[in-house]
Amino acid sequence: MNRITLGIVAFFGLAFMLYWQTQIKRSEIDAVKIPSTERPDFIADNLRTTEYNQQGFVASRVSAEHMEHYASSDITHFSKPVYLIYPENGKAQWQLSADRGQLNKNTSKVILENNVVIDAIDIEEPLQSLSTQAVTVDLTTMIGTSQEMVYITGKGFMIQGLGLHADLNSQKLSLLSQIEGTYEPY
């Protein structure tokens, strides 16, 4: 009976040690696998900011209801952003607004999504408003692109097309495909 008791104790002791080792290894693996949810480095509500270029001229003005900045990736997320873009000549010509926005300082690109509207500041501009669901603007080259449906309204005309390439410095705009338009002189 002594051998049987000793065998049972040895069996359960070995089982316990194996169980203990697997739990230790599993906890080490879980500790490595746990994705760290990145938290913003700072948050702002009702934000208003002005960015200047190297010559000291205003490059852009941004306002937003809510902003979160992540320093590790140098990305800033905006809720209800409004951008005033200042091309090379230094005068604000376009106001960009959307439901959501993202600024990547590493690439100097702004991505605007959901109900994107680009309005001309000057009421004398032939092109008054452009709307789409997403647009990316490179703040270095002032080139905006979109692969979404784009709707343009101006003085006496309406145009729609799929895809956009716009150079805000030279004020040249191209719709890429499926272009339709109407012109009504006023």
C-alpha positions as CSV (number, residue, x, y, z in Angstrom):
1,M,0.0,0.0,0.0
2,N,2.9,2.3,0.6
3,R,4.0,1.9,-3.0
4,I,0.6,2.7,-4.3
5,T,0.3,5.9,-2.1
6,L,3.8,6.9,-3.2
7,G,2.9,6.3,-6.8
8,I,-0.3,8.4,-6.6
9,V,1.6,11.3,-4.8
10,A,4.4,11.1,-7.4
11,F,1.8,11.1,-10.2
12,F,-0.1,14.1,-8.9
13,G,3.1,15.9,-8.0
14,L,4.4,15.5,-11.6
15,A,1.0,16.6,-13.0
16,F,1.1,19.7,-10.8
17,M,4.6,20.6,-11.8
18,L,3.8,20.2,-15.5
19,Y,0.6,22.3,-15.0
20,W,2.7,25.0,-13.2
21,Q,5.3,25.2,-16.0
22,T,2.7,25.6,-18.7
23,Q,0.9,28.3,-16.8
24,I,4.2,30.2,-16.3
25,K,5.0,29.9,-20.0
26,R,1.5,31.0,-21.0
27,S,1.6,34.0,-18.8
28,E,5.0,35.0,-20.3
29,I,3.6,34.6,-23.8
30,D,0.4,36.6,-22.9
31,A,2.6,39.4,-21.4
32,V,4.4,39.7,-24.7
33,K,1.2,39.4,-26.8
34,I,-0.9,42.0,-25.0
35,P,-1.4,44.8,-27.5
36,S,-0.8,48.1,-25.8
37,T,-3.6,50.4,-26.6
38,E,-1.9,53.6,-27.5
39,R,-3.1,56.6,-25.6
40,P,-2.9,60.1,-26.9
41,D,-0.1,62.3,-25.6
42,F,-2.5,65.2,-25.4
43,I,-6.1,66.0,-26.1
44,A,-7.7,69.4,-26.9
45,D,-11.3,70.5,-27.3
46,N,-12.4,73.5,-29.3
47,L,-8.9,73.7,-30.8
48,R,-7.6,76.7,-32.9
49,T,-4.1,76.6,-34.2
50,T,-2.0,78.4,-36.8
51,E,1.0,76.9,-38.6
52,Y,3.8,78.9,-40.2
53,N,6.1,78.0,-43.0
54,Q,9.9,78.4,-42.9
55,Q,9.6,82.0,-44.3
56,G,7.3,83.0,-41.4
57,F,4.1,83.1,-43.5
58,V,0.9,81.4,-42.4
59,A,0.8,77.9,-44.0
60,S,-2.5,76.8,-42.5
61,R,-5.1,77.5,-39.8
62,V,-6.9,74.6,-38.2
63,S,-9.9,74.6,-35.9
64,A,-11.6,71.5,-34.6
65,E,-14.2,70.4,-32.0
66,H,-11.8,67.7,-30.6
67,M,-8.2,66.7,-31.3
68,E,-6.0,63.8,-30.1
69,H,-2.2,63.8,-30.8
70,Y,-0.1,60.7,-30.7
71,A,3.6,61.6,-30.5
72,S,5.0,58.1,-31.2
73,S,3.5,58.1,-34.7
74,D,3.3,61.9,-35.0
75,I,-0.4,61.6,-36.1
76,T,-3.2,63.9,-34.9
77,H,-6.8,63.0,-35.2
78,F,-9.5,65.7,-35.5
79,S,-13.3,65.7,-35.1
80,K,-15.1,68.3,-37.2
81,P,-11.9,69.9,-38.5
82,V,-11.9,73.1,-40.5
83,Y,-8.7,73.9,-42.4
84,L,-7.8,77.2,-44.1
85,I,-5.2,76.5,-46.7
86,Y,-2.7,79.2,-47.7
87,P,-1.0,78.4,-51.0
88,E,2.3,79.9,-52.2
89,N,1.0,83.5,-52.5
90,G,0.1,83.6,-48.8
91,K,-3.6,84.4,-49.0
92,A,-6.3,82.0,-47.8
93,Q,-8.1,80.7,-50.8
94,W,-9.8,77.4,-49.6
95,Q,-11.6,76.3,-46.6
96,L,-11.7,72.5,-46.1
97,S,-14.1,70.9,-43.6
98,A,-15.1,67.4,-42.8
99,D,-16.5,65.2,-40.0
100,R,-13.1,63.6,-39.3
101,G,-9.5,64.4,-40.2
102,Q,-6.0,63.1,-39.6
103,L,-2.8,65.0,-39.9
104,N,0.5,63.0,-40.4
105,K,3.4,65.3,-39.6
106,N,5.9,62.8,-41.0
107,T,4.4,62.9,-44.5
108,S,2.8,66.4,-44.2
109,K,-0.5,64.9,-45.4
110,V,-4.0,65.7,-44.2
111,I,-6.7,63.1,-44.7
112,L,-10.3,64.4,-44.5
113,E,-13.2,61.9,-44.4
114,N,-17.0,62.0,-44.3
115,N,-18.8,65.0,-45.7
116,V,-15.7,66.7,-47.0
117,V,-16.5,70.2,-48.3
118,I,-13.9,72.5,-49.9
119,D,-15.2,76.1,-50.3
120,A,-13.6,79.0,-52.0
121,I,-12.9,82.0,-49.7
122,D,-13.3,84.5,-52.5
123,I,-17.0,84.8,-53.7
124,E,-15.7,85.9,-57.1
125,E,-14.0,82.5,-57.7
126,P,-15.6,80.6,-60.6
127,L,-15.5,77.3,-58.6
128,Q,-17.3,77.9,-55.3
129,S,-17.7,74.5,-53.7
130,L,-16.4,70.9,-54.0
131,S,-17.8,68.0,-51.9
132,T,-16.8,64.4,-51.6
133,Q,-16.4,61.7,-48.9
134,A,-12.6,61.6,-48.6
135,V,-9.7,63.7,-49.8
136,T,-5.9,63.7,-49.0
137,V,-4.0,67.0,-49.2
138,D,-0.2,67.1,-49.2
139,L,0.6,70.3,-47.3
140,T,4.1,70.4,-48.9
141,T,3.0,70.4,-52.5
142,M,-0.6,71.6,-51.9
143,I,-1.9,68.8,-54.1
144,G,-5.2,67.2,-53.1
145,T,-6.4,63.8,-54.3
146,S,-9.5,61.6,-54.0
147,Q,-10.7,58.4,-55.4
148,E,-14.3,59.1,-54.3
149,M,-17.2,60.7,-56.2
150,V,-16.7,64.5,-56.4
151,Y,-19.4,67.1,-56.8
152,I,-18.4,70.6,-57.9
153,T,-20.6,73.7,-58.0
154,G,-19.7,77.1,-59.4
155,K,-21.2,80.2,-61.0
156,G,-23.7,78.7,-63.4
157,F,-22.4,75.1,-63.5
158,M,-22.4,71.8,-61.7
159,I,-20.0,69.0,-62.4
160,Q,-19.6,65.5,-60.9
161,G,-16.9,62.9,-61.5
162,L,-15.0,60.0,-59.9
163,G,-11.6,60.8,-58.6
164,L,-9.8,64.2,-58.1
165,H,-6.4,65.7,-58.6
166,A,-6.2,69.3,-57.5
167,D,-3.1,71.6,-57.4
168,L,-4.1,74.3,-55.0
169,N,-1.0,76.4,-55.8
170,S,-1.7,76.7,-59.5
171,Q,-5.5,76.4,-59.0
172,K,-5.8,73.5,-61.5
173,L,-8.3,70.8,-60.9
174,S,-8.9,67.5,-62.8
175,L,-11.7,65.0,-62.4
176,L,-10.4,61.6,-63.3
177,S,-13.4,59.7,-64.8
178,Q,-17.1,59.4,-65.2
179,I,-17.5,63.2,-65.6
180,E,-20.9,64.7,-66.1
181,G,-21.9,68.4,-65.9
182,T,-24.5,71.0,-66.6
183,Y,-24.0,74.7,-67.5
184,E,-26.6,77.3,-67.0
185,P,-25.6,80.9,-67.7
186,Y,-26.9,83.3,-65.1
